[in-house]
Amino acid sequence: MRKYLVTMGAADNIYKGRSTFMEELTDTAEIIRKATSRSLVILDELGRGTSTHDGIAIAYATLEHFIRDVESLTLFVTHYPSVCELEKVYPEKVGNYHMAFLVNEEESAEQKDLSTCLIIRRGVDEISHTVNKLFGCKNLSPADGKTLDHACVSLLPGHLKIPIGCPSTANTVACEGTKRGYLSKKTAETNRWHEKWFALYQNVLFYFEGEQSARPAGMYMLEGCNCERVPAPKGSAAGSAKDAALEKQHYFTVLFGHEGQKPLELRCEDEVDGDEWVEAIHQASYSDILIEREVLMQKYIHLVQIVETEKIAANQLRHQLEDQDTEIERLKSEIIALNKTKERMRPYQGNQEDEDPDIKKIKKVQSFMRGWLCRRKWKTIVQDYICSPHAESMRKRNQIVFNMVEAESEYVHQLYVLVNCFLRPLRMAASSKKPPISHDDVSSIFLNSETIMFLHEIFHQGLKARIANWPTLILGKLLYFL
């Protein structure tokens, strides 16, 4: 196999305006483009995001394309019975299989006890069952002989498969089992204790009628379970010898994580043996791996929150810059309008060379008076503008912009000190022969500080370039002239 192409589950992408059906078909189209005859393709419930007839058409056409044209190894999971008819069209290439299950027919039709097993059987399941109990295998007994003869359980990805009904199962478990020995098991129906020979293999607990039994009497999947010691049950008031012997037994209980599955009660005579069984079952439950997965998930959620916060901050800065651009354009238009008004207010300057000298003197006096009055008027206008709300808003805007530039400069400087004085030396220490700290710890502490510093440096350079051409109005010389 050169490629593994898988699409499972269902999820939408509302932020990009893509529905669940759109996401499903996009992934399928990508798999169709990349699949070759050397690929393993797994498609889960294709066509569920639309109507029944359209879903059947999409599923049927897609599967037939992989059978006829691509010829890849394909696992196609579907709930459409019509798609299963392709086995008749391509009998040499297609086979139908379903997950085996056990149904207690003695109960009522509305409340049948259904147990799904990790057993693949040939053929199509004609009835859609509501799964009310889902776990590895529910205490399969020799009475289920037809099921157990051909059952096959996959313990872990990449591990061996143990044929439950095969006589070599006992030999495999006896040779490779991590823990083996006799334990007393309490039955849920009669509340009696029966001695069985137990063998723990990977994450499956087998029990046999005896050590020499050819096939197991049942099994329990231990993944996600919890094993703990419990006190001995209290005996009768008389205190018989039998009750005293029972109190010397060491009891422990296995609590399964599957809803509806009853706990497994066990006991042994030796305390050390009981502690070893509890520890072995705890390791087989992979609880440490589940805890580590939860920790990694929390870190992932934390990183996603940081990214979302940075996106919100970037959007806010973008909106502020857009508002400032709009304000600048408005001020430019006001300046242009004022310049046009000034051009219209200029007095007409005619030819004064042929005028009488007395008239020239009178005009000089008039011009002096007009100039004096004009200066007084402009001085009043400028002083009124300085005290106007518009000038106040301009001063506040400039103050905000200058404060933002100063704050950004300080933030870039702090990021520079953080990265060059702490992050990079710690990375060098993590790359040494005897590192006092790992790269994962450095990344979890500083997160994406180096990338944030790079982005803020770019943003700071842009702000400084804008400030260099920032429009200003100097009124000092104008007031001195007036």
Residue pairs with C-beta under 8 A, 6 or more apart in sequence:
1 38
1 39
1 40
1 73
2 36
2 38
2 39
3 34
3 35
3 36
3 38
3 39
3 40
4 39
4 40
4 42
5 31
5 34
5 35
5 39
5 40
5 41
5 42
6 41
6 42
7 24
7 27
7 28
7 31
7 42
7 43
7 44
7 46
8 42
8 44
9 44
10 20
10 23
10 24
10 45
10 48
10 49
11 20
11 23
12 18
12 19
12 20
12 22
12 23
13 23
18 26
19 49
20 49
21 49
21 50
24 46
24 48
24 49
25 58
28 43
28 46
28 62
31 41
31 43
32 62
32 65
32 70
35 41
35 66
35 70
35 72
36 70
36 72
37 70
37 71
37 72
38 72
39 70
39 72
39 73
40 72
40 73
40 74
40 75
41 66
41 70
41 72
41 73
41 74
41 75
42 74
42 75
42 77
43 62
43 63
43 74
43 75
43 76
43 77
44 77
45 77
45 78
45 79
46 55
46 58
46 59
46 62
46 76
46 78
47 54
47 55
47 56
47 57
47 58
47 59
47 78
47 80
48 55
48 79
49 55
50 58
55 80
56 80
56 82
56 83
59 76
59 78
59 80
59 83
60 80
60 82
60 83
60 86
63 74
63 76
63 78
63 83
63 86
64 86
64 89
66 72
66 74
66 76
67 74
67 86
67 90
67 93
67 94
68 90
71 93
76 83
78 84
79 128
81 124
81 126
84 96
84 124
86 94
87 94
87 95
87 96
95 122
96 122
96 123
96 124
97 120
97 121
97 122
97 123
98 120
98 121
98 123
98 124
98 125
99 116
99 117
99 118
99 119
99 120
99 121
99 125
100 116
100 117
100 119
100 120
100 121
100 147
100 151
101 114
101 115
101 116
101 117
101 129
102 114
102 115
102 117
102 138
102 140
102 144
102 147
103 112
103 113
103 114
103 115
103 129
104 112
104 113
104 114
105 112
107 113
113 133
114 129
114 130
114 131
114 132
114 133
115 133
115 135
115 137
115 138
116 131
116 133
116 134
116 135
117 136
117 137
117 138
117 140
117 147
117 151
117 153
118 136
118 137
118 153
118 154
119 137
119 147
119 150
119 151
119 152
119 153
120 152
121 150
132 260
133 258
133 259
133 260
133 261
134 258
135 221
135 256
135 258
135 261
136 153
136 204
136 219
136 220
136 221
136 223
137 151
137 153
137 219
137 221
138 261
139 218
139 219
139 220
140 147
140 148
140 151
140 164
140 218
140 219
141 217
141 218
142 148
142 215
142 217
145 165
148 164
148 165
148 215
149 165
150 165
151 163
151 164
151 165
152 161
152 162
152 163
152 164
153 161
153 162
153 164
153 204
153 219
154 161
155 161
155 162
155 201
155 202
155 203
155 204
156 202
156 203
159 202
162 169
162 172
162 173
162 201
162 204
163 169
164 215
164 216
164 219
165 215
166 215
167 214
167 215
169 206
169 215
169 216
170 208
170 212
170 213
170 214
170 215
170 216
172 201
173 180
173 199
173 201
173 206
173 216
174 180
174 199
174 211
176 201
177 199
177 200
177 201
177 206
178 200
178 201
178 202
178 280
178 283
178 284
179 198
179 199
179 200
179 276
179 277
179 280
180 197
180 198
180 199
180 200
181 197
181 198
181 268
181 273
181 277
182 195
182 196
182 197
182 198
182 211
182 268
183 195
183 196
183 198
183 207
183 266
183 267
183 268
183 277
184 193
184 194
184 195
184 196
184 249
184 266
184 267
184 268
185 193
185 194
185 195
185 196
185 198
185 207
185 264
185 265
185 266
186 192
186 193
186 265
186 266
186 267
187 193
187 194
188 262
193 267
196 207
196 208
196 209
196 217
197 207
197 208
197 209
197 210
197 211
197 213
198 205
198 206
198 207
198 208
198 266
199 205
199 206
199 207
199 208
200 206
200 222
200 280
200 281
200 284
202 284
203 221
203 222
203 223
203 284
203 285
203 286
204 219
204 220
204 221
204 222
204 284
205 219
205 220
205 222
205 254
205 281
205 284
206 216
206 218
206 219
207 216
207 217
207 218
207 219
208 215
208 216
208 217
209 217
220 254
220 256
220 264
221 256
222 254
222 281
222 284
222 285
223 257
223 284
223 285
223 286
224 256
224 257
224 258
224 285
224 286
224 287
224 290
225 254
225 255
225 256
225 257
225 281
225 285
226 254
226 255
226 257
226 285
226 287
227 252
227 253
227 254
227 255
227 277
227 278
227 281
227 282
227 285
228 252
228 253
228 255
228 278
229 250
229 251
229 252
229 274
229 278
230 251
230 252
230 253
230 265
231 251
232 246
232 247
232 248
232 249
232 250
232 251
233 246
233 251
235 242
235 243
235 244
235 246
235 247
236 243
248 269
249 267
249 268
249 269
250 267
250 268
250 269
250 270
250 271
250 273
250 274
251 265
251 266
251 267
252 266
252 267
252 274
252 277
252 278
253 263
253 264
253 265
253 266
254 263
254 264
254 266
254 281
255 263
256 263
256 264
266 277
267 274
268 274
268 277
299 444
303 447
306 447
306 448
310 452
317 459
324 397
324 401
327 397
328 471
331 471
352 360
352 363
355 363
375 482
378 482
379 479
379 482
382 475
382 478
382 479
382 482
385 391
386 475
398 470
398 472
401 467
401 470
402 467
404 463
405 460
405 463
405 464
405 467
408 456
408 459
408 460
408 463
409 460
411 456
412 453
412 456
412 457
412 460
415 449
415 452
415 453
415 456
416 453
418 446
418 449
418 453
419 449
419 450
419 453
422 446
423 442
423 446
423 449
423 450
426 437
426 442
426 445
426 446
427 439
427 442
429 435
429 436
429 437
430 437
430 438
430 439
430 441
430 442
431 439
